[in-house]
Amino acid sequence: MSRSYTVRTYGCQMNVHDSERMAGLLEGAGYARAEDPDAADVVVFNTCAVRENADNKLYGNLGHLRPRKLANPDMQIAVGGCLAQKDRETITRRAPWVDVVFGTHNVHALPTLLDRARHNDAAQVEIAEALEVFPSTLPARRESAYAGWVSISVGCNNTCTFCIVPALRGKERDRRPGDVLAEVQALAADGVLEVTLLGQNVNAYGADMGDRQAFSKLLRACGEVEGLERVRFTSPHPRDFTSDVIAAMAQTPNVCPQLHMPLQSGSDDVLRRMRRSYRSSRFLRILAEVRESIPHAAISTDIIVGFPGETEQDFAATLDVVREARFAQAFTFQYSPRPGTPAADMDGQLPKAVVQERYERLVALQEEISWAENRAQEGREVELLVSSGEGRKDGATSRLTGRARDGRLVHFAPGATAGIRPGDVVTVVIDRGAPHHLVADGGVLAHRRTRAGDASEAGTRPAGVPTTLGLPVFGKPAAEPAPAAGCGVPVTTSGGSR
């Protein structure tokens, strides 16, 4: 009988995708996904080092597992990801019942380390200092039948003073475009309708290959993939965001009218101390150009409140940019020091009460803007890709949930239309806009059954076969990327988004 496993994921989209790779590796090694995660023979924690109190949450969860481990010595616990890369032997010192610790650069070693720990009856701590195997060459157990993550790069060459991710994930390393496209094509061939291109800084893609327009070319190439209906990407950096990318977004029908563009602060002085390498005027010019080319684009952002030295005047500048930018959504965070980052040692660390008060003012302003932007959607006819697990109140309201092409979450009443599955496509009219979602209670105008919906109904997922084909780079020989290390894409953190 095969041993069962469960993977518990914390952090960003890159971590979610890394967990799909860990699951694929374990299943390839003969493990089976646990029907009851609380009874799994192997529990893997894929950790984040950027979220506030990430270490306390990890050690708290490990503490909860200690009685199970003592009662069943054959059970194994593994800790990987960014916090493992940072804390290393600290994990087994604080939680000696942990069997395996592995880092961001050697995910592929997980099955071997589990076997070695069981054979040697001793904890195995293995942290590589550089990427050993590109994650996308590993098998994956995809979680969704209709949407898939596709990593286009790992690592980051930026030096933002608040961010520890480059120290844990390494310098940027790009996948060859042919390999990326091979993975996208394989997902589409399996019925996947939507892909999200992932990178710590997606629009810096191509620097390894000496092609500054590689990302816009990649977007256009995705537009040629048969069966692929939606393409998204996250996250870009304002410094590297160029007009050729905006043109590719506007001219490629399956690239969604959605953009996540991290602002972090509207104060030029704060941006300078953050080492963000752009200023608020440059940021607003990008948004204006996007809206000129893609009038209905939904733009979201990340903002950090209370960065060291932030004055009331600095904060007022952030509010001014938010008012002018009219973001559809903003992920707002209170700054908290991350050991190992330059910002943690800066003068001017602000009192918690000051940061909290500013944070509440920012949230109130953005809620007002988001609500107004969502009310502006009322009466619009929109196409939704039906999703699962996003509408927490759907059971009580008899609604289903889907994502519009611009990324907005829509709760809709199916009306008399029966048999709508996750992965199907429906058309509805928006009745009401709320601050964080839209509502369509007038029934479904059109329902298209899809192969993704068939797969969701059958409980099947894309094959997750690794792609290492080394296809040409947009019609010319592929340049081999220089050795470097890997990274993630924090988007829900007070100190790690791009």
Secondary structure, 3 states (H helix, E strand, C coil): CCCEEEEEECCCHHHHHHHHHHHHHHHHCCCEECCCHHHCCEEEEEECCCCCCHHHHHHHHHHHHHHHHHHCCCCEEEEEEHHHHHHCHHHHHHCCCCCEEECCCCHHHHHHHHHHHHHHCCCEEECCCCCCCCHHHCCCCCCCCCEEEEECEECCCCCCCCCCHHHHHCCCEECCHHHHHHHHHHHHHCCCCEEEEECCCHHHCCCCCCCCCHHHHHHHHHCCCCCCCEEEEECCCHHHCCHHHHHHHHHCCCECCEEECCCECCCHHHHHHHCCCCCHHHHHHHHHHHHHHCCCCEEEEEEEECCCCCCHHHHHHHHHHHHHHCCCEEEEEECCCCCCCHHHHCCCCCCHHHHHHHHHHHHHHHHHHHHHHHHCCCCCEEEEEECCCCCCCHHHHCCEEEEECCCCEEEECCCCCCCCCCCCEEEEECCEECCCCEEECCCCCEEECCHHHHHHHHCCCCCCCCCCCCCCECCECCCCCCCCCCCCCCCCCCCCCC
